[in-house]
Amino acid sequence: MDKKDEIIGMQLELIRSMTENNIRRLGDDIWGRVPPKGKNDGKTPAAPEKNGGNTAASTGDTGPGAGETPVKEEEPEKLEDLMAELDGYIGLGNVKREIRALINMAKVYKMRRDNDLPVSDTSLHMVFSGNPGTGKTMIARFMARVYRSIGLLSKGQLVETDRGGLVAGYIGQTAIKTGAVLEKALGGVLFIDEAYGLTNKSENDFGGEAVDTVLKYMEDHRDDIVVIVAGYTELMEDFIESNPGLRSRFNKYVEFDDYTGPEMTDIFRFQCKKGCYEADDDAMRELEAYFDAAAEFSADFGNARGVRNTFEKILSAQANRLAVAEEVTKDDLMKIKGEDVRAALFPDAESAPEKEEE
């Protein structure tokens, strides 16, 4: 093992030992959640509440098939704790307002149902629209937990899928494949990412069969499943308009705005805190300017996902610096310097932007 490998190994061991009790909810690892006051000493990340999670959910990537978070066996979470968690997420101002309204509506819906009062044909199914990396999957998982807390869903798991997880290549197989995914989602939330992939193919495509199967299942199990469809705003509008059944069942829309530069900077700070790193003032000046510029083309950058990628590039640059150092201390392993940021983001020194005189 050469010195660089040894340094990287030391970093990984430090992260593991200092954060093994904190990295349970992987969605927070990307988008960030500010801990409630009084729950943290201000130096180390607060331990997340108990909750299942998986890698697909943490990144917002669904892959070719369906991913399922473990079904909760513990008691439902307290709604007030969930609302405090929602308030702590970085950014998402518009989303938070819409989600609070949906939660209030769901609470009243549940109370009327419990009191044998008539309820309108209220749909809890939702359309999440926005660019990649804006938190759509994270909020879908959050809503599953909320509906479980209120008592509208019996299990509260999130099952993630996309076209590849629903559509088969032969006649008659798509309904079977889609039905299996729906059965996994019963009692929880089915999250279909890039849902327009089901309807923007040729006439001989089997995506329409998947849509019809989902719509029928939603009707047959209306009291114990919620379906959330997600993707780019313009394409989601086309998807909903492609089928009258979709238009009648999906009437709750939540638009996810791109993150601003300061919000992405806050997410980076959260990444550092969670991984037990500290970026010095020089590093943060570089990053603030970089994220301000990235915010002008957030869709291409990837929003919070782009922040995560940036964080990983900087850690690689830090490892390269430490690998040639004569001596490395614990503090060195935790420190991110401006030179690490410049090496990661501007490897060609001539292309690096000049600093403004202070």
C-alpha distance (Angstrom), angle and dihedral (degrees) to the residues before:
residue distance angle dihedral
M1 . . .
D2 3.82 . .
K3 3.78 124.4 .
K4 3.81 95.2 -96.9
D5 3.80 91.4 54.6
E6 3.79 89.3 47.8
I7 3.81 92.1 52.6
I8 3.79 92.0 48.3
G9 3.80 89.4 49.3
M10 3.80 90.4 51.8
Q11 3.81 90.1 51.1
L12 3.78 93.1 50.5
E13 3.79 92.6 48.1
L14 3.79 91.3 49.8
I15 3.80 92.2 50.3
R16 3.79 91.7 46.6
S17 3.79 95.5 49.1
M18 3.80 95.1 45.4
T19 3.79 99.8 41.7
E20 3.80 107.5 28.4
N21 3.81 91.2 108.4
N22 3.79 93.4 45.7
I23 3.80 105.8 51.5
R24 3.78 101.9 76.1
R25 3.77 101.6 111.8
L26 3.76 103.7 53.5
G27 3.79 94.6 -171.6
D28 3.80 88.5 68.9
D29 3.79 88.6 54.0
I30 3.80 89.4 71.3
W31 3.79 109.0 28.6
G32 3.76 99.5 30.9
R33 3.75 132.2 -133.0
V34 3.77 122.6 -140.8
P35 3.84 107.9 -134.0
P36 3.82 116.7 -121.2
K37 3.78 115.3 -98.7
G38 3.77 113.1 -89.6
K39 3.80 92.4 24.7
N40 3.80 96.6 88.2
D41 3.76 139.7 44.0
G42 3.79 91.5 -136.4
K43 3.80 92.7 -113.3
T44 3.76 106.7 71.3
P45 3.80 131.3 36.8
A46 3.77 118.2 -93.3
A47 3.79 114.3 -111.8
P48 3.81 110.2 -106.8
E49 3.76 120.9 -119.6
K50 3.79 117.0 -98.9
N51 3.74 111.3 -75.9
G52 3.78 139.2 140.2
G53 3.78 120.3 -113.4
N54 3.76 142.3 164.4
T55 3.77 137.8 -156.7
A56 3.78 94.7 -104.3
A57 3.77 90.6 53.4
S58 3.77 92.6 49.7
T59 3.77 95.4 56.1
G60 3.76 99.7 34.0
D61 3.82 88.8 -122.2
T62 3.76 114.4 127.6
G63 3.78 99.7 -174.0
P64 3.77 122.0 -155.4
G65 3.78 97.1 -46.4
A66 3.76 144.7 27.5
G67 3.78 123.0 -62.3
E68 3.78 122.3 -161.4
T69 3.77 129.8 -161.3
P70 3.79 114.2 -140.1
V71 3.80 114.9 -87.6
K72 3.78 110.7 -107.4
E73 3.77 112.9 -114.1
E74 3.81 95.7 177.9
E75 3.76 125.7 85.3
P76 3.81 116.6 -71.6
E77 3.79 113.7 -86.3
K78 3.78 118.8 -105.4
L79 3.77 112.5 -97.1
E80 3.81 92.4 -136.2
D81 3.81 89.7 56.9
L82 3.78 90.9 50.2
M83 3.80 92.0 49.6
A84 3.80 90.3 50.7
E85 3.79 88.3 51.8
L86 3.81 91.1 50.9
D87 3.80 90.5 51.8
G88 3.80 89.4 52.4
Y89 3.80 97.3 57.0
I90 3.78 112.8 109.3
G91 3.82 113.3 -109.3
L92 3.83 117.7 -23.6
G93 3.81 93.0 123.2
N94 3.80 96.1 157.4
V95 3.80 92.1 41.4
K96 3.80 92.1 52.5
R97 3.80 91.7 53.5
E98 3.79 92.6 49.1
I99 3.80 93.5 45.3
R100 3.82 92.7 50.3
A101 3.82 89.5 53.1
L102 3.81 91.0 49.1
I103 3.79 91.4 49.2
N104 3.80 92.4 50.3
M105 3.79 90.4 49.9
A106 3.80 91.3 49.0
K107 3.81 92.0 49.5
V108 3.80 92.6 53.6
Y109 3.81 91.1 43.6
K110 3.81 89.7 54.2
M111 3.83 93.2 46.7
R112 3.80 92.4 51.3
R113 3.78 91.2 48.0
D114 3.82 91.4 49.4
N115 3.80 90.0 51.3
D116 3.80 93.7 50.7
L117 3.78 91.7 -113.0
P118 3.78 120.9 146.0
V119 3.77 114.9 -97.1
S120 3.75 127.5 -158.7
D121 3.76 118.1 -115.2
T122 3.79 89.6 -89.1
S123 3.77 117.0 179.2
L124 3.79 118.3 -145.5
H125 3.79 92.1 -173.9
M126 3.79 115.0 112.6
V127 3.78 145.2 -159.0
F128 3.82 115.3 -140.8
S129 3.79 113.0 -165.7
G130 3.77 131.1 -179.3
N131 3.77 145.4 89.4
P132 3.81 124.3 -56.0
G133 3.78 117.6 -78.0
T134 3.81 96.4 27.3
G135 3.81 96.1 116.5
K136 3.81 103.5 -97.2
T137 3.79 95.6 138.4
M138 3.78 92.3 43.0
I139 3.81 92.4 53.6
A140 3.82 91.1 45.3
R141 3.79 88.7 56.8
F142 3.80 89.5 46.0
M143 3.81 91.7 53.0
A144 3.80 90.7 51.9
R145 3.79 88.6 56.4
V146 3.82 91.6 46.5
Y147 3.80 94.0 51.0
R148 3.80 89.0 48.2
S149 3.81 89.6 50.8
I150 3.80 92.3 50.5
G151 3.79 91.6 45.9
L152 3.79 98.4 -116.0
L153 3.80 92.1 117.6
S154 3.79 124.7 44.6
K155 3.81 98.4 -146.0
G156 3.79 111.1 12.5
Q157 3.81 99.1 -147.2
L158 3.79 123.0 147.9
V159 3.79 119.7 -133.1
E160 3.80 114.2 -167.2
T161 3.76 124.4 -159.8
D162 3.79 144.6 145.3
R163 3.78 137.5 -164.4
G164 3.80 92.1 -61.7
G165 3.78 91.4 56.1
L166 3.81 94.2 51.7
V167 3.79 109.6 32.6
A168 3.79 124.9 73.0
G169 3.77 128.1 -166.1
Y170 3.79 99.6 -121.2
I171 3.80 135.9 63.6
G172 3.79 112.2 -89.8
Q173 3.79 95.6 11.9
T174 3.81 98.2 90.4
A175 3.81 94.2 65.4
I176 3.82 89.6 51.6
K177 3.80 93.4 47.0
T178 3.80 93.1 46.2
G179 3.79 91.9 45.3
A180 3.79 91.3 55.5
V181 3.80 91.1 54.2
L182 3.80 91.1 47.6
E183 3.80 91.1 52.0
K184 3.80 89.3 55.0
A185 3.79 89.1 51.5
L186 3.81 96.4 48.5
G187 3.79 108.3 120.4
G188 3.79 91.5 23.6
V189 3.79 144.5 42.3
L190 3.80 127.7 -55.9
F191 3.81 110.5 -152.7
I192 3.81 114.8 -162.8
D193 3.79 111.0 -168.1
E194 3.81 120.2 -155.4
A195 3.80 87.4 6.3
Y196 3.81 92.2 177.2
G197 3.79 86.3 74.8
L198 3.80 85.7 79.7
T199 3.80 95.7 60.5
N200 3.79 109.2 28.4
K201 3.80 97.0 75.0
S202 3.81 132.0 91.5
E203 3.80 124.8 -63.6
N204 3.81 90.4 -102.4
D205 3.80 92.1 55.3
F206 3.83 119.8 114.0
G207 3.81 95.4 -137.4
G208 3.80 91.1 98.5
E209 3.79 89.6 57.3
A210 3.80 89.3 55.4
V211 3.81 90.9 50.7
D212 3.80 92.0 50.1
T213 3.81 90.9 49.0
V214 3.79 91.7 51.0
L215 3.81 92.6 48.2
K216 3.80 92.9 50.5
Y217 3.80 91.8 48.4
M218 3.80 90.7 49.6
E219 3.79 89.2 55.1
D220 3.82 95.6 44.4
H221 3.83 93.0 47.6
R222 3.77 100.7 29.6
D223 3.82 93.7 142.3
D224 3.80 97.9 54.7
I225 3.78 111.5 34.2
V226 3.79 135.1 59.9
V227 3.79 121.7 -165.3
I228 3.79 121.8 -155.5
V229 3.80 119.4 -171.0
A230 3.78 119.6 -164.4
G231 3.79 144.4 -177.8
Y232 3.79 145.0 99.6
T233 3.81 113.1 -15.8
E234 3.81 99.7 -120.1
L235 3.79 94.2 43.4
M236 3.80 92.6 47.9
E237 3.79 90.0 55.8
D238 3.81 89.2 54.3
F239 3.81 90.2 47.7
I240 3.81 94.7 53.4
E241 3.80 91.6 46.6
S242 3.81 92.0 50.8
N243 3.80 94.6 77.1
P244 3.84 129.8 30.4
G245 3.80 89.2 -143.5
L246 3.78 91.2 59.0
R247 3.78 92.6 48.1
S248 3.81 92.4 52.8
R249 3.82 96.3 47.0
F250 3.80 101.2 40.2
N251 3.77 109.3 59.6
K252 3.81 100.6 135.2
Y253 3.79 112.7 88.5
V254 3.79 126.6 -173.3
E255 3.81 118.2 -174.0
F256 3.80 116.4 -154.2
D257 3.79 111.6 -150.7
D258 3.78 123.4 -149.6
Y259 3.78 116.6 -98.0
T260 3.80 118.8 -102.0
G261 3.78 122.5 -126.8
P262 3.84 94.0 -102.4
E263 3.80 90.6 48.1
M264 3.79 91.1 52.8
T265 3.79 88.9 48.6
D266 3.81 89.1 53.1
I267 3.80 89.8 50.5
F268 3.80 89.5 52.5
R269 3.80 90.0 51.0
F270 3.78 88.3 51.2
Q271 3.80 89.7 51.6
C272 3.77 89.8 53.4
K273 3.79 93.4 48.5
K274 3.77 92.9 47.8
G275 3.81 92.9 48.6
C276 3.82 93.7 43.3
Y277 3.80 94.6 -111.9
E278 3.79 129.7 134.7
A279 3.80 122.1 -155.3
D280 3.79 114.6 -150.7
D281 3.81 123.8 -130.9
D282 3.80 93.1 -95.8
A283 3.81 90.9 53.7
M284 3.79 93.1 48.2
R285 3.81 92.9 50.2
E286 3.79 89.4 54.3
L287 3.79 92.1 46.5
E288 3.78 96.2 47.3
A289 3.80 90.4 55.2
Y290 3.80 91.3 44.2
F291 3.82 95.2 51.0
D292 3.81 91.8 44.8
A293 3.80 87.6 57.2
A294 3.82 92.8 43.1
A295 3.82 90.6 53.9
E296 3.81 89.1 67.2
F297 3.81 89.3 66.9
S298 3.81 100.6 25.8
A299 3.80 95.6 152.3
D300 3.79 92.4 59.6
F301 3.80 93.2 39.2
G302 3.80 92.6 52.1
N303 3.81 100.8 -125.1
A304 3.82 110.1 -126.3
R305 3.79 91.1 1.0
G306 3.79 88.5 55.9
V307 3.79 89.1 52.7
R308 3.78 89.4 54.0
N309 3.81 91.2 50.7
T310 3.81 89.9 48.7
F311 3.80 90.5 51.0
E312 3.79 91.4 52.7
K313 3.83 92.5 48.7
I314 3.79 89.9 52.3
L315 3.80 92.1 50.0
S316 3.80 88.6 53.1
A317 3.81 90.5 51.4
Q318 3.80 90.1 48.5
A319 3.80 89.9 52.0
N320 3.80 90.4 51.9
R321 3.81 90.0 53.1
L322 3.80 95.0 46.9
A323 3.80 93.1 45.3
V324 3.81 91.3 69.8
A325 3.81 96.2 41.2
E326 3.80 117.2 111.2
E327 3.79 93.0 -136.7
V328 3.79 130.8 17.7
T329 3.80 123.1 -163.6
K330 3.77 130.8 -167.8
D331 3.82 89.1 -103.2
D332 3.81 89.6 53.2
L333 3.79 90.0 54.7
M334 3.78 90.5 54.0
K335 3.82 98.1 44.1
I336 3.81 122.8 94.6
K337 3.78 112.2 -166.6
G338 3.76 133.3 -161.8
E339 3.79 90.0 -110.1
D340 3.83 88.7 59.2
V341 3.81 90.2 54.5
R342 3.80 93.1 47.5
A343 3.80 92.4 46.5
A344 3.82 90.8 50.7
L345 3.79 100.0 42.5
F346 3.81 102.5 27.7
P347 3.81 106.5 30.5
D348 3.80 89.3 161.9
A349 3.79 102.3 68.8
E350 3.80 92.0 -155.9
S351 3.80 90.8 59.3
A352 3.79 94.6 51.6
P353 3.81 113.3 108.9
E354 3.78 114.8 -111.1
K355 3.78 115.5 -111.2
E356 3.76 117.9 -114.0
E357 3.77 116.3 -117.9
E358 3.78 111.4 -103.7
